[in-house]
Amino acid sequence: MIPTAINQMDFKTSLDRISRFYLKKSFIFFISVFFIFNFQFSNSQTLNNQTGLVNFKATVLDANTGKPVETSILIEDDNGTKINAKSNSLTGEFATILKSNKTYKFTFSNFDVHKQTQTAATIFSDNYEEQHHTFHIIKLNPGLKLFEIDGFDSKSNSLNSEAKDLLKQIESIIKTNRGVTFDFVISANSGTDDKHQAKSSDKKSKSKTKSGNTNSVVDSRIKNINSFIENINWFKGKVNIVADYSYSTDNSFTVIVKDIKNPFK
């Protein structure tokens, strides 16, 4: 009986040891799996959050003619970091290295370019990618109709708020583009003389009334715009007021680029 009891005790002890052994092994295995999974997940997150680089290749074209434009470009990210670039005079192309998955501001300026800012976002990359983009900007070519608005009150012929805002914008352009000159073409609106024509008794009378009233409206508007800009120094020698008595358009105030020169040559 004693040997049997010892054997039973030895068996129970061995069983306990085996259980503890496999329990320890299971615990180690579980911990190992946990750390491996956690490491892989963390490493994956790190890779996904990495900022790769993008070779940003762009072409700058004239919005009106589609031709390449030579211009200086100031590139700025959301932290205020700035990069300078310049497009090729023959192709309009430029290239720069940017961080991926970011939005940048591109400001275009030159003596013959209407200064403007556009935004573009780089593609996502955790390594290195190439990206192509096209910008369309306004080049100040002679003869270009830059703005066309209905700029006058129909009753008083005084400048309306839209015309006053436009004159501020033109002043800003002249400050940036020192070599530009403009024609301000002032006209009466289509249908200005309908009321007067209805009162006329014959074609000759209608024609005279129509012509006389149109001229009067245009002259009044020119007087008002001259009075408004006469004290704006930036307009002196840069603006020419042109009377258009044809009243063939709804836009009574048209801004045309008369000439553009490089002030540094």
C-alpha positions in Angstrom: 0.0 0.0 0.0 2.8 2.5 0.8 4.5 2.1 -2.6 1.1 2.7 -4.2 0.6 5.9 -2.3 4.0 7.1 -3.2 3.3 6.3 -6.8 0.1 8.2 -6.7 1.8 11.2 -5.1 4.6 11.1 -7.7 1.9 11.0 -10.4 0.1 14.0 -9.1 3.3 15.9 -8.7 4.3 15.1 -12.2 0.9 16.1 -13.5 1.1 19.4 -11.7 4.6 20.1 -13.1 3.4 19.2 -16.6 0.4 21.6 -16.2 2.5 24.4 -14.9 5.0 23.8 -17.7 2.4 24.0 -20.4 0.6 26.9 -18.7 3.9 28.8 -18.6 4.5 28.0 -22.3 1.0 29.2 -23.2 1.5 32.4 -21.3 4.8 33.0 -23.0 3.2 32.2 -26.4 0.4 34.6 -25.8 2.7 37.4 -24.7 4.9 36.8 -27.7 1.9 36.9 -30.1 0.7 40.1 -28.4 4.0 41.9 -28.8 4.5 40.7 -32.4 1.0 41.9 -33.3 1.4 45.2 -31.5 4.8 45.8 -33.1 3.5 45.1 -36.6 0.5 47.4 -36.0 2.7 50.2 -34.7 5.1 49.8 -37.5 2.3 49.8 -40.0 0.9 53.1 -38.5 4.4 54.6 -38.6 4.7 53.7 -42.3 1.3 55.1 -43.0 2.2 58.4 -41.2 5.5 58.8 -43.0 5.7 61.8 -45.3 7.3 60.8 -48.6 8.5 63.1 -51.3 7.0 64.1 -54.6 8.8 65.4 -57.6 6.2 68.0 -58.5 6.5 68.8 -62.3 4.1 71.5 -63.5 3.4 73.6 -66.6 2.2 77.2 -66.5 -0.1 78.2 -69.4 -1.8 81.4 -70.4 -5.5 81.0 -69.6 -6.5 82.9 -72.7 -4.1 81.7 -75.4 -2.9 78.3 -73.9 0.7 79.3 -74.6 3.5 78.7 -72.0 4.2 81.5 -69.6 7.5 82.5 -68.0 6.8 83.5 -64.4 8.3 83.5 -60.9 6.6 81.1 -58.5 6.5 81.4 -54.7 5.5 78.0 -53.2 4.3 78.0 -49.6 3.1 75.2 -47.3 0.7 75.5 -44.3 3.6 76.1 -41.9 4.8 79.1 -43.9 7.9 77.4 -45.4 8.6 79.0 -48.8 10.3 77.7 -51.9 11.1 79.8 -55.0 10.8 78.5 -58.5 10.6 79.8 -62.1 9.0 78.4 -65.2 10.8 78.0 -68.4 10.2 80.8 -71.0 9.8 78.3 -73.9 7.8 75.5 -72.2 6.3 77.0 -69.1 7.6 74.1 -67.1 9.1 74.0 -63.6 9.9 71.2 -61.1 10.5 71.1 -57.4 10.6 68.5 -54.6 7.6 68.7 -52.2 6.3 66.7 -49.3 3.5 64.3 -50.2 -0.1 64.6 -49.1 0.1 68.3 -48.5 -1.7 71.4 -49.9 0.6 74.2 -51.2 -0.1 77.8 -52.3 1.5 78.8 -55.6 1.8 82.6 -56.2 2.7 83.6 -59.8 4.2 87.0 -60.6 6.1 88.7 -63.4 6.1 92.1 -65.1 3.5 90.8 -67.6 1.5 88.5 -65.3 -1.6 89.3 -63.4 -0.3 88.3 -59.9 -2.5 85.5 -58.5 -2.4 82.6 -56.0 -3.6 79.1 -56.7 -3.5 76.0 -54.5 -2.6 72.4 -55.4 -2.3 69.2 -53.3 0.5 66.7 -53.7 -0.4 63.0 -54.0 0.1 60.6 -51.1 3.4 58.7 -51.1 5.3 56.9 -48.3 8.4 56.9 -50.5 9.0 58.9 -53.7 6.6 59.6 -56.5 6.4 61.9 -59.6 3.4 64.2 -60.1 2.3 66.3 -63.0 0.1 69.4 -62.8 -1.0 72.3 -65.0 -1.7 75.9 -63.9 -3.6 78.4 -66.0 -2.9 82.0 -65.2 -3.6 85.4 -66.8 -0.8 87.0 -68.9 -1.2 90.7 -69.6 -1.0 90.7 -73.4 -1.7 93.9 -75.3 -5.3 94.0 -76.5 -6.5 91.7 -73.7 -10.0 92.5 -72.3 -9.1 92.0 -68.7 -12.5 93.1 -67.2 -16.0 93.9 -68.5 -18.7 95.1 -66.1 -21.8 97.3 -66.0 -20.1 100.0 -63.9 -22.5 102.9 -63.8 -25.9 103.8 -62.3 -28.5 103.9 -65.1 -30.0 107.1 -63.8 -27.2 109.2 -62.4 -24.3 107.8 -64.5 -22.2 107.7 -61.4 -19.9 104.8 -60.7 -21.5 101.9 -58.8 -19.9 99.8 -56.1 -18.7 97.2 -58.5 -16.8 99.8 -60.6 -15.2 101.3 -57.5 -14.0 97.8 -56.4 -12.7 97.2 -59.9 -10.7 100.4 -59.8 -9.1 99.3 -56.5 -8.2 96.0 -58.2 -6.7 97.8 -61.2 -4.7 100.0 -58.9 -3.3 96.9 -57.2 -2.3 95.5 -60.6 -0.5 98.6 -61.6 1.5 98.6 -58.3 2.6 95.0 -59.1 3.0 95.4 -62.9 4.7 98.8 -63.3 5.0 98.5 -67.0 1.4 98.1 -67.8 -1.0 100.7 -69.3 -4.8 100.3 -69.7 -7.6 101.7 -71.8 -10.8 102.3 -69.9 -13.6 102.0 -72.5 -16.7 103.8 -71.4 -20.0 103.3 -73.2 -23.8 103.6 -72.7 -25.8 100.4 -72.3 -27.8 98.7 -75.0 -31.3 100.1 -75.0 -30.3 103.4 -73.4 -32.4 105.4 -75.9 -35.5 103.2 -76.2 -37.7 105.7 -74.4 -36.4 108.6 -76.5 -36.8 106.6 -79.7 -40.5 105.9 -78.9 -41.2 109.7 -78.8 -39.5 110.4 -82.1 -41.8 110.8 -85.2 -39.4 109.7 -88.0 -36.2 107.8 -88.6 -34.0 110.8 -88.9 -35.3 112.2 -85.7 -34.9 108.9 -84.0 -31.3 108.6 -85.2 -30.4 112.1 -84.0 -32.1 111.6 -80.6 -30.5 108.2 -80.2 -27.0 109.5 -81.0 -27.4 112.7 -78.9 -28.6 110.8 -75.9 -25.9 108.1 -76.2 -23.2 110.7 -76.4 -24.6 112.6 -73.4 -24.6 109.4 -71.3 -21.1 108.4 -72.3 -19.7 111.9 -71.7 -21.4 112.1 -68.3 -19.9 108.8 -67.3 -16.4 109.8 -68.5 -16.7 112.9 -66.4 -17.6 110.9 -63.3 -14.8 108.4 -63.7 -12.2 111.1 -64.3 -13.4 112.9 -61.2 -13.1 109.7 -59.2 -9.5 108.7 -60.3 -7.9 112.1 -60.7 -6.4 112.0 -57.2 -5.1 108.4 -57.5 -1.5 108.8 -58.3 -1.0 105.2 -59.5 -3.4 105.9 -62.4 -1.4 108.9 -63.8 0.2 108.0 -67.1 -1.2 104.4 -66.8 -4.8 104.9 -67.8 -6.4 106.2 -70.9 -10.2 106.9 -71.0 -11.8 105.9 -74.3 -15.4 107.0 -75.3 -17.4 104.3 -77.0 -20.6 105.9 -78.5 -21.8 102.7 -80.2 -23.7 101.5 -77.0 -23.4 97.9 -78.5 -22.8 96.1 -75.2 -24.4 95.6 -71.8 -21.0 96.2 -70.3 -20.5 99.9 -69.9 -17.0 99.7 -68.4 -14.3 97.6 -70.2 -10.7 97.4 -69.1 -8.3 96.6 -71.9 -4.5 96.1 -71.7 -3.1 98.8 -73.9 0.6 98.0 -73.5 3.0 96.1 -71.4 6.7 96.7 -71.0 9.4 95.3 -68.8 10.3 98.2 -66.5 13.7 96.7 -65.7 14.9 96.8 -69.3 
